[in-house]
Protein backbone atom coordinates (compact mmCIF):
# COMPACT_ATOMS: atom_id res chain seq x y z
CA UNK A 1 0.00 0.00 0.00
CA UNK A 2 1.06 3.58 -0.67
CA UNK A 3 0.80 5.70 2.48
CA UNK A 4 0.05 9.43 2.52
CA UNK A 5 3.61 10.05 3.62
CA UNK A 6 5.00 8.41 0.49
CA UNK A 7 6.60 10.89 -1.95
CA UNK A 8 4.50 9.49 -4.82
CA UNK A 9 1.27 10.00 -2.90
CA UNK A 10 2.23 13.58 -2.10
CA UNK A 11 3.05 14.22 -5.75
CA UNK A 12 -0.33 12.75 -6.70
CA UNK A 13 -2.10 15.03 -4.22
CA UNK A 14 -0.49 18.10 -5.79
CA UNK A 15 -1.40 17.00 -9.33
CA UNK A 16 -4.95 16.29 -8.23
CA UNK A 17 -5.29 19.72 -6.58
CA UNK A 18 -3.88 21.48 -9.66
CA UNK A 19 -6.53 19.73 -11.79
CA UNK A 20 -9.40 19.86 -9.35
CA UNK A 21 -9.19 23.40 -7.99
CA UNK A 22 -6.39 25.13 -9.94
CA UNK A 23 -4.12 25.00 -6.88
CA UNK A 24 -0.63 26.50 -7.05
CA UNK A 25 1.91 23.70 -6.92
CA UNK A 26 4.64 26.00 -5.59
CA UNK A 27 2.48 26.76 -2.54
CA UNK A 28 0.85 23.39 -1.94
CA UNK A 29 3.89 21.12 -2.26
CA UNK A 30 6.06 22.80 0.43
CA UNK A 31 3.06 22.82 2.76
CA UNK A 32 2.52 19.08 2.31
CA UNK A 33 6.21 18.31 2.76
CA UNK A 34 6.24 20.17 6.07
CA UNK A 35 2.98 18.60 7.19
CA UNK A 36 4.11 15.02 6.42
CA UNK A 37 7.64 15.66 7.76
CA UNK A 38 9.49 13.90 4.99
CA UNK A 39 13.20 13.28 5.24
CA UNK A 40 15.36 15.32 2.89
CA UNK A 41 15.85 12.51 0.36
CA UNK A 42 12.13 11.73 0.11
CA UNK A 43 11.23 15.42 -0.01
CA UNK A 44 13.68 15.88 -2.86
CA UNK A 45 12.16 12.99 -4.80
CA UNK A 46 8.61 14.25 -4.23
CA UNK A 47 9.64 17.69 -5.50
CA UNK A 48 11.42 16.35 -8.57
CA UNK A 49 8.58 13.98 -9.42
CA UNK A 50 5.90 16.65 -9.01
CA UNK A 51 7.58 19.31 -11.11
CA UNK A 52 8.85 16.93 -13.78
CA UNK A 53 5.34 15.55 -14.24
CA UNK A 54 3.81 19.01 -14.41
CA UNK A 55 6.38 20.25 -16.92
CA UNK A 56 5.97 17.27 -19.21
CA UNK A 57 2.26 16.68 -18.72
CA UNK A 58 1.33 17.41 -22.34
CA UNK A 59 3.89 14.96 -23.69
CA UNK A 60 3.10 12.41 -20.98
CA UNK A 61 -0.62 12.55 -21.88
CA UNK A 62 0.25 11.87 -25.52
CA UNK A 63 2.18 8.75 -24.42
CA UNK A 64 -0.71 7.62 -22.21
CA UNK A 65 -3.20 8.04 -25.07
CA UNK A 66 -0.98 6.02 -27.39
CA UNK A 67 -0.63 3.22 -24.83
CA UNK A 68 -4.24 3.24 -23.58
CA UNK A 69 -5.69 3.76 -27.06
CA UNK A 70 -8.16 6.26 -25.68
CA UNK A 71 -8.27 9.98 -24.94
CA UNK A 72 -7.15 11.07 -21.48
CA UNK A 73 -10.54 12.75 -21.05
CA UNK A 74 -12.04 9.25 -20.96
CA UNK A 75 -9.77 8.11 -18.11
CA UNK A 76 -10.87 8.87 -14.55
CA UNK A 77 -8.74 11.71 -13.18
CA UNK A 78 -7.50 9.77 -10.14
CA UNK A 79 -6.07 6.99 -12.29
CA UNK A 80 -4.87 9.49 -14.89
CA UNK A 81 -2.75 11.43 -12.43
CA UNK A 82 -1.26 8.18 -11.12
CA UNK A 83 -0.44 7.21 -14.71
CA UNK A 84 1.21 10.57 -15.32
CA UNK A 85 3.48 10.01 -12.36
CA UNK A 86 4.30 6.52 -13.53
CA UNK A 87 5.19 7.58 -17.07
CA UNK A 88 7.31 10.44 -15.69
CA UNK A 89 9.30 7.98 -13.59
CA UNK A 90 9.80 5.57 -16.50
CA UNK A 91 10.75 8.07 -19.20
CA UNK A 92 12.09 11.15 -17.40
CA UNK A 93 13.52 10.11 -14.03
CA UNK A 94 16.04 7.54 -12.91
CA UNK A 95 13.50 5.02 -11.64
CA UNK A 96 13.75 1.42 -12.96
CA UNK A 97 10.67 0.56 -15.01
CA UNK A 98 9.68 -2.42 -12.84
CA UNK A 99 9.74 -0.26 -9.69
CA UNK A 100 7.82 2.58 -11.36
CA UNK A 101 5.14 0.19 -12.60
CA UNK A 102 4.77 -1.61 -9.26
CA UNK A 103 4.55 1.51 -7.10
CA UNK A 104 2.21 3.30 -9.52
CA UNK A 105 -0.16 0.32 -9.61
CA UNK A 106 -0.26 0.42 -5.79
CA UNK A 107 -0.82 4.19 -5.89
CA UNK A 108 -3.72 3.85 -8.33
CA UNK A 109 -5.32 1.21 -6.13
CA UNK A 110 -5.05 3.59 -3.16
CA UNK A 111 -6.36 6.75 -4.82
CA UNK A 112 -8.69 5.38 -7.49
CA UNK A 113 -10.05 1.84 -7.12
CA UNK A 114 -8.64 -1.67 -6.87
CA UNK A 115 -10.11 -2.33 -10.33
CA UNK A 116 -7.73 0.21 -11.85
CA UNK A 117 -4.69 -1.94 -11.15
CA UNK A 118 -4.87 -3.98 -14.35
CA UNK A 119 -5.46 -0.99 -16.59
CA UNK A 120 -2.64 1.05 -15.04
CA UNK A 121 -0.28 -1.92 -15.18
CA UNK A 122 -0.98 -2.52 -18.88
CA UNK A 123 -0.54 1.15 -19.87
CA UNK A 124 2.75 1.51 -18.02
CA UNK A 125 4.18 -1.69 -19.42
CA UNK A 126 3.47 -0.41 -22.92
CA UNK A 127 5.03 2.94 -22.01
CA UNK A 128 8.22 1.19 -20.91
CA UNK A 129 8.69 -0.41 -24.34
CA UNK A 130 10.35 2.79 -25.66
CA UNK A 131 12.65 5.35 -24.10
CA UNK A 132 12.08 9.12 -24.12
CA UNK A 133 13.60 9.69 -27.57
CA UNK A 134 11.68 6.77 -28.96
CA UNK A 135 8.36 8.12 -27.74
CA UNK A 136 9.19 11.63 -28.94
CA UNK A 137 9.88 10.29 -32.40
CA UNK A 138 6.73 8.19 -32.50
CA UNK A 139 4.44 10.98 -31.31
CA UNK A 140 5.98 13.83 -33.25
CA UNK A 141 6.15 11.92 -36.53
CA UNK A 142 2.35 11.92 -36.66
CA UNK A 143 2.20 15.66 -37.37
CA UNK A 144 3.59 17.72 -40.22
CA UNK A 145 2.93 21.07 -38.54
CA UNK A 146 6.16 22.40 -37.03
CA UNK A 147 4.54 24.34 -34.18
CA UNK A 148 2.41 21.34 -33.18
CA UNK A 149 5.53 19.17 -33.29
CA UNK A 150 7.34 21.58 -30.96
CA UNK A 151 4.29 21.67 -28.71
CA UNK A 152 4.33 17.88 -28.36
CA UNK A 153 8.11 17.44 -28.17
CA UNK A 154 8.61 20.11 -25.49
CA UNK A 155 5.27 19.75 -23.72
CA UNK A 156 3.92 23.29 -24.15
CA UNK A 157 0.38 24.15 -25.24
CA UNK A 158 0.48 25.24 -28.86
CA UNK A 159 -0.74 28.77 -28.11
CA UNK A 160 2.28 29.31 -25.85
CA UNK A 161 4.63 28.04 -28.55
CA UNK A 162 3.09 30.58 -30.95
CA UNK A 163 3.36 33.37 -28.37
CA UNK A 164 7.03 32.63 -27.67
CA UNK A 165 7.80 32.50 -31.39
CA UNK A 166 6.20 35.93 -31.87
CA UNK A 167 8.04 37.33 -28.85
CA UNK A 168 11.38 36.11 -30.19
CA UNK A 169 10.71 37.89 -33.48
CA UNK A 170 9.66 41.06 -31.63
CA UNK A 171 13.00 41.03 -29.79
CA UNK A 172 15.03 40.46 -32.94
CA UNK A 173 15.91 36.86 -32.08
CA UNK A 174 15.72 34.07 -34.63
CA UNK A 175 12.75 31.72 -34.48
CA UNK A 176 15.33 28.97 -34.91
CA UNK A 177 16.06 29.55 -31.20
CA UNK A 178 12.51 28.59 -30.21
CA UNK A 179 13.40 24.98 -29.26
CA UNK A 180 16.15 26.28 -26.95
CA UNK A 181 13.65 28.56 -25.18
CA UNK A 182 11.14 25.73 -24.82
CA UNK A 183 13.81 23.41 -23.41
CA UNK A 184 14.90 26.09 -20.93
CA UNK A 185 11.34 26.11 -19.57
CA UNK A 186 11.69 22.38 -18.91
CA UNK A 187 14.98 22.59 -17.04
CA UNK A 188 14.75 22.22 -13.28
CA UNK A 189 15.72 25.35 -11.36
CA UNK A 190 16.72 26.02 -7.79
CA UNK A 191 15.18 28.99 -5.99
CA UNK A 192 17.00 32.33 -5.98
CA UNK A 193 17.05 34.42 -2.81
CA UNK A 194 17.02 38.18 -2.36
CA UNK A 195 18.90 39.91 0.45
CA UNK A 196 16.77 42.93 1.34
CA UNK A 197 18.64 46.17 1.94
CA UNK A 198 19.41 47.78 4.28
CA UNK A 199 18.89 44.85 6.66
CA UNK A 200 21.03 42.21 4.93
CA UNK A 201 23.85 42.04 2.40
CA UNK A 202 23.95 39.33 -0.26
CA UNK A 203 27.52 38.42 0.74
CA UNK A 204 26.33 37.61 4.24
CA UNK A 205 23.30 35.68 3.04
CA UNK A 206 25.36 33.69 0.52
CA UNK A 207 27.79 32.68 3.27
CA UNK A 208 24.96 31.69 5.62
CA UNK A 209 23.23 29.45 3.06
CA UNK A 210 26.35 28.20 1.22
CA UNK A 211 25.13 29.89 -1.94
CA UNK A 212 26.76 32.14 -4.54
CA UNK A 213 26.14 35.68 -5.67
CA UNK A 214 23.81 36.29 -8.58
CA UNK A 215 24.84 37.28 -12.08
CA UNK A 216 22.85 40.47 -12.63
CA UNK A 217 22.16 42.22 -9.32
CA UNK A 218 24.05 42.50 -6.05
CA UNK A 219 21.07 41.43 -3.93
CA UNK A 220 20.68 37.96 -5.47
CA UNK A 221 21.93 34.67 -4.05
CA UNK A 222 21.65 31.43 -6.03
CA UNK A 223 22.62 27.77 -5.73
CA UNK A 224 20.65 27.32 -2.51
CA UNK A 225 19.76 23.81 -1.38
CA UNK A 226 17.59 22.34 1.34
CA UNK A 227 14.51 23.65 3.13
CA UNK A 228 14.16 27.32 2.16
CA UNK A 229 11.60 27.88 4.89
CA UNK A 230 14.17 26.97 7.54
CA UNK A 231 16.52 29.84 6.61
CA UNK A 232 16.62 32.29 9.51
CA UNK A 233 16.86 35.43 7.35
CA UNK A 234 13.72 34.43 5.46
CA UNK A 235 11.77 33.71 8.65
CA UNK A 236 12.77 37.15 9.95
CA UNK A 237 11.79 38.90 6.71
CA UNK A 238 15.30 40.13 5.89
CA UNK A 239 15.46 37.87 2.83
CA UNK A 240 12.98 36.23 0.49
CA UNK A 241 12.63 33.92 -2.47
CA UNK A 242 12.67 36.02 -5.64
CA UNK A 243 13.79 35.34 -9.19
CA UNK A 244 16.80 37.43 -10.18
CA UNK A 245 14.89 38.85 -13.13
CA UNK A 246 12.24 40.15 -10.77
CA UNK A 247 14.95 41.74 -8.62
CA UNK A 248 16.47 43.36 -11.70
CA UNK A 249 13.13 44.98 -12.56
CA UNK A 250 12.97 46.64 -9.14
CA UNK A 251 16.58 47.83 -9.32
CA UNK A 252 16.18 49.32 -12.80
CA UNK A 253 13.02 51.23 -11.88
CA UNK A 254 14.68 52.54 -8.71
CA UNK A 255 17.97 53.32 -10.45
CA UNK A 256 16.91 55.12 -13.65
CA UNK A 257 18.07 58.71 -13.24
CA UNK A 258 15.47 61.45 -12.81
CA UNK A 259 15.88 65.15 -12.07
CA UNK A 260 14.23 66.93 -9.18
CA UNK A 261 12.44 65.42 -6.23
CA UNK A 262 12.70 61.67 -5.65
CA UNK A 263 10.85 61.16 -2.40
CA UNK A 264 7.54 59.50 -3.33
CA UNK A 265 7.42 56.03 -4.87
CA UNK A 266 4.36 53.93 -5.72
CA UNK A 267 4.00 50.15 -6.26
CA UNK A 268 0.53 49.71 -7.74
CA UNK A 269 0.16 45.89 -7.84
CA UNK A 270 2.39 45.12 -4.89
CA UNK A 271 1.06 41.89 -3.38
CA UNK A 272 2.40 39.53 -2.19
CA UNK A 273 5.33 41.89 -1.61
CA UNK A 274 8.53 40.58 -3.19
CA UNK A 275 9.32 43.57 -5.38
CA UNK A 276 7.75 45.94 -2.85
CA UNK A 277 10.10 44.81 -0.08
CA UNK A 278 13.12 45.32 -2.32
CA UNK A 279 11.85 48.72 -3.46
CA UNK A 280 11.15 49.69 0.14
CA UNK A 281 14.75 48.94 1.09
CA UNK A 282 16.09 50.94 -1.85
CA UNK A 283 13.75 53.82 -1.00
CA UNK A 284 14.82 53.70 2.64
CA UNK A 285 18.44 54.30 1.64
CA UNK A 286 17.38 57.53 -0.09
CA UNK A 287 14.94 58.66 2.60
CA UNK A 288 12.11 58.12 0.13
CA UNK A 289 8.59 56.89 0.94
CA UNK A 290 6.95 53.86 -0.72
CA UNK A 291 3.19 53.51 -1.07
CA UNK A 292 2.22 49.91 -1.84
CA UNK A 293 -1.22 48.84 -3.04
CA UNK A 294 -3.18 45.71 -3.73
CA UNK A 295 -6.86 44.99 -4.23
CA UNK A 296 -7.15 41.55 -2.68
CA UNK A 297 -7.17 41.48 1.11
CA UNK A 298 -5.18 38.24 1.48
CA UNK A 299 -2.44 39.71 -0.72
CA UNK A 300 -2.54 42.93 1.30
CA UNK A 301 -1.92 40.88 4.45
CA UNK A 302 1.11 39.24 2.83
CA UNK A 303 2.26 42.67 1.68
CA UNK A 304 2.03 44.12 5.20
CA UNK A 305 4.10 41.22 6.49
CA UNK A 306 6.74 41.67 3.78
CA UNK A 307 7.05 45.39 4.59
CA UNK A 308 7.00 45.10 8.37
CA UNK A 309 10.65 46.15 8.72
CA UNK A 310 10.34 49.27 6.53
CA UNK A 311 9.02 52.30 8.43
CA UNK A 312 8.98 54.49 5.29
CA UNK A 313 6.51 52.18 3.52
CA UNK A 314 2.76 52.07 3.93
CA UNK A 315 0.15 49.69 2.55
CA UNK A 316 -3.35 50.33 1.25
CA UNK A 317 -6.14 48.13 -0.02
CA UNK A 318 -6.98 49.83 -3.28
CA UNK A 319 -8.13 49.24 -6.85
CA UNK A 320 -5.07 50.61 -8.62
CA UNK A 321 -7.10 51.51 -11.71
CA UNK A 322 -8.78 54.18 -9.55
CA UNK A 323 -6.11 55.86 -7.43
CA UNK A 324 -8.58 58.50 -6.21
CA UNK A 325 -9.38 55.92 -3.51
CA UNK A 326 -6.00 56.74 -1.94
CA UNK A 327 -6.05 59.30 0.89
CA UNK A 328 -4.93 62.74 -0.32
CA UNK A 329 -4.32 61.46 -3.84
CA UNK A 330 -3.65 63.90 -6.67
CA UNK A 331 -2.41 63.32 -10.20
CA UNK A 332 1.31 63.77 -10.62
CA UNK A 333 2.17 63.23 -6.94
CA UNK A 334 4.68 60.35 -7.40
CA UNK A 335 8.25 60.39 -8.66
CA UNK A 336 8.56 56.68 -9.47
CA UNK A 337 5.74 54.21 -10.16
CA UNK A 338 5.89 50.45 -10.70
CA UNK A 339 3.11 48.58 -12.49
CA UNK A 340 3.90 44.88 -12.11
CA UNK A 341 0.80 44.01 -14.06
CA UNK A 342 -1.31 40.86 -13.74
CA UNK A 343 -0.48 38.77 -16.79
CA UNK A 344 -0.58 35.28 -18.26
CA UNK A 345 2.65 34.38 -16.43
CA UNK A 346 4.07 32.42 -19.35
CA UNK A 347 7.49 33.90 -18.63
CA UNK A 348 7.65 31.87 -15.40
CA UNK A 349 6.90 28.42 -16.80
CA UNK A 350 10.19 26.93 -15.60
CA UNK A 351 9.19 27.72 -12.00
CA UNK A 352 5.41 27.50 -12.44
CA UNK A 353 4.84 24.61 -14.87
CA UNK A 354 1.24 24.21 -13.70
CA UNK A 355 0.41 27.51 -15.43
CA UNK A 356 0.78 25.78 -18.79
CA UNK A 357 -2.33 23.72 -18.12
CA UNK A 358 -4.36 26.34 -16.21
CA UNK A 359 -4.27 29.12 -18.82
CA UNK A 360 -5.29 29.44 -22.45
CA UNK A 361 -5.00 32.12 -25.11
CA UNK A 362 -8.19 33.79 -23.88
CA UNK A 363 -6.40 34.65 -20.62
CA UNK A 364 -4.24 37.13 -22.52
CA UNK A 365 -7.06 38.95 -24.26
CA UNK A 366 -9.03 38.98 -21.03
CA UNK A 367 -6.23 40.81 -19.21
CA UNK A 368 -5.55 43.44 -21.87
CA UNK A 369 -8.07 46.02 -20.67
CA UNK A 370 -6.85 45.69 -17.06
CA UNK A 371 -3.20 46.09 -18.08
CA UNK A 372 -4.03 49.20 -20.09
CA UNK A 373 -6.11 50.69 -17.26
CA UNK A 374 -3.31 50.14 -14.75
CA UNK A 375 -0.62 51.68 -16.94
CA UNK A 376 -2.83 54.65 -17.82
CA UNK A 377 -3.47 55.27 -14.13
CA UNK A 378 0.28 55.09 -13.52
CA UNK A 379 1.19 57.74 -16.10
CA UNK A 380 -1.42 60.03 -14.55
CA UNK A 381 0.00 59.41 -11.07
CA UNK A 382 3.61 60.24 -11.95
CA UNK A 383 4.88 63.82 -12.15
CA UNK A 384 6.44 65.40 -15.19
CA UNK A 385 10.05 64.19 -15.19
CA UNK A 386 9.19 61.10 -13.16
CA UNK A 387 9.23 57.54 -14.45
CA UNK A 388 6.83 54.61 -14.70
CA UNK A 389 8.01 51.01 -14.95
CA UNK A 390 5.61 48.64 -16.69
CA UNK A 391 6.59 45.02 -15.98
CA UNK A 392 5.12 41.63 -16.80
CA UNK A 393 6.26 38.09 -16.19
CA UNK A 394 5.43 37.38 -19.80
CA UNK A 395 7.12 38.08 -23.13
CA UNK A 396 3.77 37.87 -24.96
CA UNK A 397 3.66 40.75 -27.46
CA UNK A 398 0.02 41.51 -26.61
CA UNK A 399 0.93 41.95 -22.94
CA UNK A 400 4.08 43.98 -23.50
CA UNK A 401 4.83 46.28 -26.44
CA UNK A 402 1.20 46.42 -27.59
CA UNK A 403 0.00 47.61 -24.16
CA UNK A 404 2.71 50.28 -23.97
CA UNK A 405 1.88 51.61 -27.43
CA UNK A 406 -1.85 51.69 -26.76
CA UNK A 407 -1.53 53.45 -23.40
CA UNK A 408 0.81 56.10 -24.76
CA UNK A 409 -1.83 56.83 -27.40
CA UNK A 410 -4.66 56.96 -24.85
CA UNK A 411 -2.60 59.19 -22.54
CA UNK A 412 -1.85 61.60 -25.39
CA UNK A 413 -5.58 61.89 -26.08
CA UNK A 414 -5.96 63.02 -22.45
CA UNK A 415 -3.17 65.57 -22.71
CA UNK A 416 -0.46 63.44 -21.09
CA UNK A 417 2.80 63.02 -22.99
CA UNK A 418 5.36 60.30 -22.32
CA UNK A 419 8.64 59.21 -23.81
CA UNK A 420 10.19 55.77 -23.82
CA UNK A 421 13.41 55.55 -21.84
CA UNK A 422 15.95 53.32 -23.56
CA UNK A 423 16.72 50.84 -20.79
CA UNK A 424 19.73 49.46 -22.64
CA UNK A 425 21.41 52.86 -22.52
CA UNK A 426 20.96 53.04 -18.74
CA UNK A 427 21.87 49.56 -17.54
CA UNK A 428 25.58 50.14 -17.00
CA UNK A 429 24.83 53.14 -14.73
CA UNK A 430 22.05 51.65 -12.60
CA UNK A 431 23.15 51.09 -8.97
CA UNK A 432 23.18 47.47 -7.75
CA UNK A 433 23.14 46.10 -11.32
CA UNK A 434 26.06 43.83 -12.17
CA UNK A 435 27.38 43.26 -15.70
CA UNK A 436 25.18 46.05 -17.03
CA UNK A 437 27.10 46.36 -20.29
CA UNK A 438 26.64 42.64 -20.95
CA UNK A 439 22.94 42.99 -20.21
CA UNK A 440 22.67 45.86 -22.69
CA UNK A 441 24.48 43.83 -25.34
CA UNK A 442 22.25 40.81 -24.79
CA UNK A 443 19.27 43.16 -25.04
CA UNK A 444 20.45 44.26 -28.48
CA UNK A 445 20.39 47.91 -27.46
CA UNK A 446 16.58 47.88 -27.55
CA UNK A 447 14.59 50.33 -25.41
CA UNK A 448 12.53 47.66 -23.65
CA UNK A 449 14.22 45.07 -21.45
CA UNK A 450 13.24 41.50 -22.28
CA UNK A 451 14.82 38.69 -20.26
CA UNK A 452 14.90 35.04 -21.35
CA UNK A 453 15.53 31.85 -19.34
CA UNK A 454 17.92 30.43 -21.94
CA UNK A 455 19.98 33.63 -22.20
CA UNK A 456 19.81 35.23 -18.75
CA UNK A 457 18.93 32.27 -16.53
CA UNK A 458 15.90 34.20 -15.22
CA UNK A 459 12.18 34.26 -15.80
CA UNK A 460 11.18 35.91 -19.09
CA UNK A 461 10.45 39.28 -17.47
CA UNK A 462 9.60 42.35 -19.55
CA UNK A 463 10.17 45.97 -18.53
CA UNK A 464 9.35 49.25 -20.24
CA UNK A 465 10.27 52.58 -18.64
CA UNK A 466 8.16 55.62 -19.55
CA UNK A 467 9.04 59.13 -18.52
CA UNK A 468 6.26 61.71 -18.30
CA UNK A 469 7.23 64.88 -20.17
CA UNK A 470 5.80 68.35 -20.62
CA UNK A 471 2.80 68.49 -22.89
CA UNK A 472 3.52 70.29 -26.12
CA UNK A 473 1.41 73.43 -26.63
CA UNK A 474 0.38 74.90 -29.96
Rosetta blueprint (number, residue, H / E / L):
1 X L
2 X L
3 X L
4 X L
5 X L
6 X L
7 X H
8 X H
9 X H
10 X H
11 X H
12 X H
13 X H
14 X H
15 X H
16 X H
17 X H
18 X H
19 X H
20 X H
21 X H
22 X L
23 X L
24 X L
25 X H
26 X H
27 X H
28 X H
29 X H
30 X H
31 X H
32 X H
33 X H
34 X H
35 X H
36 X H
37 X L
38 X L
39 X L
40 X H
41 X H
42 X H
43 X H
44 X H
45 X H
46 X H
47 X H
48 X H
49 X H
50 X H
51 X H
52 X H
53 X H
54 X H
55 X H
56 X L
57 X H
58 X H
59 X H
60 X H
61 X H
62 X H
63 X H
64 X H
65 X H
66 X H
67 X H
68 X H
69 X L
70 X L
71 X L
72 X H
73 X H
74 X H
75 X L
76 X L
77 X H
78 X H
79 X H
80 X H
81 X H
82 X H
83 X H
84 X H
85 X H
86 X H
87 X H
88 X H
89 X H
90 X H
91 X H
92 X L
93 X L
94 X L
95 X L
96 X L
97 X H
98 X H
99 X H
100 X H
101 X H
102 X H
103 X H
104 X H
105 X H
106 X H
107 X H
108 X H
109 X H
110 X H
111 X H
112 X L
113 X L
114 X L
115 X L
116 X H
117 X H
118 X H
119 X H
120 X H
121 X H
122 X H
123 X H
124 X H
125 X H
126 X H
127 X H
128 X L
129 X L
130 X L
131 X L
132 X H
133 X H
134 X H
135 X H
136 X H
137 X H
138 X H
139 X H
140 X H
141 X L
142 X L
143 X L
144 X L
145 X L
146 X H
147 X H
148 X H
149 X H
150 X H
151 X H
152 X H
153 X H
154 X H
155 X L
156 X L
157 X L
158 X H
159 X H
160 X H
161 X H
162 X H
163 X H
164 X H
165 X H
166 X H
167 X H
168 X H
169 X H
170 X H
171 X L
172 X L
173 X L
174 X L
175 X H
176 X H
177 X H
178 X H
179 X H
180 X H
181 X H
182 X H
183 X H
184 X H
185 X H
186 X H
187 X L
188 X L
189 X L
190 X L
191 X L
192 X L
193 X E
194 X E
195 X E
196 X L
197 X L
198 X L
199 X L
200 X L
201 X L
202 X H
203 X H
204 X H
205 X H
206 X H
207 X H
208 X H
209 X H
210 X L
211 X L
212 X E
213 X E
214 X L
215 X L
216 X L
217 X E
218 X L
219 X L
220 X E
221 X E
222 X E
223 X L
224 X L
225 X L
226 X L
227 X L
228 X H
229 X H
230 X H
231 X L
232 X H
233 X H
234 X H
235 X H
236 X H
237 X L
238 X L
239 X E
240 X E
241 X E
242 X L
243 X L
244 X H
245 X H
246 X H
247 X H
248 X H
249 X H
250 X H
251 X H
252 X H
253 X H
254 X H
255 X H
256 X L
257 X L
258 X L
259 X L
260 X L
261 X L
262 X L
263 X L
264 X E
265 X E
266 X E
267 X E
268 X L
269 X L
270 X L
271 X L
272 X L
273 X L
274 X H
275 X H
276 X H
277 X H
278 X H
279 X H
280 X H
281 X H
282 X H
283 X H
284 X H
285 X H
286 X L
287 X L
288 X L
289 X E
290 X E
291 X E
292 X E
293 X E
294 X E
295 X L
296 X L
297 X H
298 X H
299 X H
300 X H
301 X H
302 X H
303 X H
304 X H
305 X H
306 X H
307 X L
308 X L
309 X L
310 X L
311 X L
312 X L
313 X E
314 X E
315 X E
316 X E
317 X E
318 X L
319 X L
320 X L
321 X L
322 X L
323 X H
324 X H
325 X H
326 X L
327 X L
328 X L
329 X L
330 X L
331 X L
332 X L
333 X L
334 X E
335 X E
336 X E
337 X E
338 X E
339 X E
340 X E
341 X L
342 X L
343 X L
344 X L
345 X L
346 X H
347 X H
348 X H
349 X L
350 X L
351 X L
352 X L
353 X L
354 X L
355 X H
356 X H
357 X H
358 X H
359 X L
360 X L
361 X H
362 X H
363 X H
364 X H
365 X H
366 X H
367 X H
368 X H
369 X H
370 X H
371 X H
372 X H
373 X H
374 X H
375 X H
376 X H
377 X H
378 X H
379 X H
380 X H
381 X H
382 X E
383 X E
384 X E
385 X E
386 X E
387 X E
388 X E
389 X E
390 X E
391 X E
392 X E
393 X L
394 X L
395 X L
396 X L
397 X H
398 X H
399 X H
400 X L
401 X H
402 X H
403 X H
404 X H
405 X H
406 X H
407 X H
408 X H
409 X H
410 X H
411 X H
412 X H
413 X H
414 X L
415 X L
416 X L
417 X E
418 X E
419 X E
420 X E
421 X E
422 X L
423 X H
424 X H
425 X H
426 X H
427 X H
428 X H
429 X H
430 X L
431 X L
432 X L
433 X E
434 X L
435 X L
436 X H
437 X H
438 X H
439 X H
440 X H
441 X H
442 X H
443 X L
444 X L
445 X L
446 X L
447 X L
448 X L
449 X E
450 X E
451 X L
452 X L
453 X H
454 X H
455 X H
456 X H
457 X L
458 X L
459 X L
460 X L
461 X L
462 X E
463 X E
464 X E
465 X E
466 X E
467 X E
468 X E
469 X E
470 X L
471 X L
472 X L
473 X L
474 X L
